[in-house]
Amino acid sequence: MTINDYEACGSLRTEDLSESVHELVTGLLARPWGQVTPSVYETGRLVSLAPWLGGHGERVRYLLAAQRPDGGWVSPHVGYALIPTLSATEALLSEASTVDAHGNPSALRPDLIKAANQGLDRLFRLVNQVDPAKLPDMPAIEHLAPYLTEMINVRLDELAEDPIPGLRERWRAARLSLPADLDGRTVAMVRARLRDGGAVPQKLLHALEIGGPDASRASSVRPEPTGAVGASPAATAAWLGFRETGGEADEHELRARRFLAETTSPYAGPAPSVIPITNFERGWVLGWLAAAGIPLDVPAELISGLRATLGPAGTSGGSGLPVDADTTSGILYTLSMLGHPQPPDALFAYETDSHFCTWRGENGYSVTTNAHVLEAFGHYLGCVAGDTDSGRYTAAAEKAAAWLIDRQANDGSWLDRWHASPYYATACAAVALDLFGGARCAPAVERARGWVLDTQHPDGSWGCWGGTAEETAYALQLLMRTDPSRHSATRDMPPGTTQGRRPGATISDGRLDEAVSRGGAFLRSAAWPLEKDLEHPPLWHDKDLYRPIAVVRAAILAALHLTSAGRFVAKK
């Protein structure tokens, strides 16, 4: 295709974008817990742990329909398939062994047995391929794998005692065995603490289900005001326990039951991944839109709500999650761009000798957390030039920038623990370095731009496993919001004036022009209307892969705005 062909691929009216932006922003108040895609992992846990919950049959059918041709769930990649396949297979084995009050098995038993056989086949192949050192850095993966493997083996023991017709004979003597590095020591520690009435670290509440029977009504755990435990349907169900009734329900139980009912209702049965994500969603949605220069009419309630979340240690992604530097810095940056700058002092609680951790005691590190920290300090510095604490803020920004440069891969990209795609991490890091890292960051930004240009697909898209609208949006934002050659000019501009426009508008690089034109055409065809993006695989890390729907749509709208008519004109 020629550039002219791409220009003719689709048009997008300003009114269409404005209406979608308005709906997205007002939706933040209308759906305060956040918008998240259904989760195979969480749904499987509810099938097994809460069969009494309304929508049980729909959850079972969801798991059956979501199974991949290879017998696994969610992804063909070993690391991303392991946890959801363990969860779904155990849930289907549980359901296949269940009978009703009259002793009759489920009408779906033939389908359950077929899917369970295929799931077990896939699992025995998966566990032989697992390399703990190469597993994706997903929350609690090292704890969930042994917990779920133990549960599968319990089901296999039950087959030896009470065979289910149709399940293969060989499963009756089979056992799943994980590598020694996944030995479940933390699982045992959590169970011992729960039995003794001791507290569990807050970050582990998100995976309270690893506590097994000891998690049920654990005295040291209480649901949040939302009713959630650890911002997870599975953790909440584990705290409630298997039984449907048993004595008079107290206020904590009633809240937890309402939470499960309300979180599954929008999906007609299946359970979403991490929820609520109120603060994370609001900060990221408004941040993507504001950074692209989209005119926003933000309700005062949203602004005051974001400000109110910030405490001495910052804020969390949502009720039940631990406070973290990532959400805190994202909200600080967003408020600053919207004209409500707040001192970023809370971020110093996360400062280490070399970088900023996501939370205290973090195992590993996050590139995007440090990119967002750099943005928070950098934009605030522009707002309060001459402030008495500006030296401390400058030093913090320089630390984050230097650490980001050191973490860049040789090809110019970055990877992060919160997302499967390097395009997300690379866009976050490169834009932050370009806007707030100073001239010394120009070579790193230029390498990132080169990597993006080198990895565009023939259809104009970008993506690590094939082109997606989400990853294309990140790539386009990186190309259009960075320009290493203009550091001296942009540094002298008033704070925020580099946001929302293409700094490199005078660049004559035909390759860049064509890449953006082709990418914009792909984005219009693949993500308009916005619901079309749901056809692409989820890429965000939680206990399995998920999509924060509003966040991704904001990123796409930002890229559509930047590439719309009058904001980018390809060189003919």
KATAJO-V355597 format. One record per pair of residues at least 6 apart in sequence whose C-alpha atoms are under 6 Angstrom apart, sorted by the first residue. I is the first residue (numbers start at 1). J is the second residue. D is the distance in whole Angstrom. If there is no record, write none. Layout:
I;J;D
I;J;D
//
This chain:
6;518;6
6;521;6
9;521;6
32;278;6
33;276;4
33;277;6
33;278;5
34;276;6
34;277;5
34;278;5
35;548;6
35;549;5
36;272;6
36;547;6
36;548;5
36;549;6
37;272;6
37;546;6
37;547;6
38;270;6
38;271;5
38;272;4
39;271;6
39;272;5
39;273;5
40;84;6
41;84;5
41;87;5
42;234;5
42;271;6
43;270;5
43;271;5
44;87;5
44;88;5
44;91;5
45;234;6
47;91;6
48;91;5
49;242;5
50;242;6
52;244;6
55;269;4
58;269;5
59;269;5
59;270;5
67;73;5
71;118;5
71;119;5
71;122;5
72;85;5
72;119;6
72;122;6
73;81;6
73;84;6
73;85;5
74;81;6
75;81;5
79;135;5
79;136;6
89;116;6
89;119;5
90;152;5
92;112;6
92;116;6
96;109;6
96;112;6
99;105;4
127;178;6
137;417;5
138;541;6
138;542;6
139;542;6
139;543;6
142;182;6
143;184;6
146;184;5
147;210;6
153;175;6
156;172;6
159;172;5
160;172;5
187;210;6
190;211;6
191;211;5
191;214;6
194;214;6
195;214;6
197;219;6
197;220;6
199;220;5
205;230;5
206;230;4
206;232;6
207;235;6
208;235;5
209;235;5
209;238;5
215;238;6
215;239;5
216;238;6
216;239;4
216;240;6
216;241;5
217;239;5
217;240;6
223;229;5
227;255;4
227;256;4
227;259;5
228;236;6
228;256;6
229;235;6
229;236;5
230;320;5
230;321;6
231;274;6
231;275;5
231;276;6
231;320;5
232;274;5
232;275;6
264;270;6
264;271;5
276;318;5
277;317;5
277;318;4
278;318;5
279;317;5
279;318;5
280;317;5
280;327;6
281;551;6
283;330;6
283;331;5
284;551;6
285;551;5
285;554;5
287;334;5
288;554;6
288;555;6
289;558;5
291;499;5
291;500;5
292;500;4
292;558;5
293;499;6
293;500;3
309;315;6
312;346;6
313;346;5
314;328;5
314;346;5
315;323;5
315;328;5
316;322;6
316;323;4
316;324;5
317;327;6
324;358;5
324;359;5
325;358;5
326;358;6
326;369;5
329;372;6
329;373;5
329;376;5
330;372;6
332;376;6
333;376;4
335;341;6
350;356;5
350;357;5
355;400;6
356;370;6
366;416;6
366;417;6
367;416;5
368;425;6
370;400;6
371;429;5
371;432;6
374;397;5
374;400;6
375;432;6
377;393;6
377;397;6
378;436;5
382;495;5
401;437;6
408;414;5
412;447;5
412;448;4
412;451;6
413;426;5
413;448;6
414;422;6
414;425;6
414;426;5
415;422;5
415;425;5
416;425;6
418;541;5
419;539;6
419;540;4
419;541;5
420;539;5
421;464;6
423;471;6
424;474;6
427;474;6
427;478;5
430;445;5
431;482;6
433;441;6
434;482;6
439;487;6
442;484;5
456;462;5
460;518;5
460;519;5
460;522;6
461;467;5
461;472;5
461;519;6
462;471;6
462;472;5
463;471;5
469;523;6
469;526;6
469;527;6
473;556;5
473;559;5
477;559;6
480;502;5
481;502;5
483;503;6
483;504;5
513;570;5
520;563;6
527;533;5
538;545;6
538;546;5
538;547;5
539;545;6
540;546;5
540;547;6
//
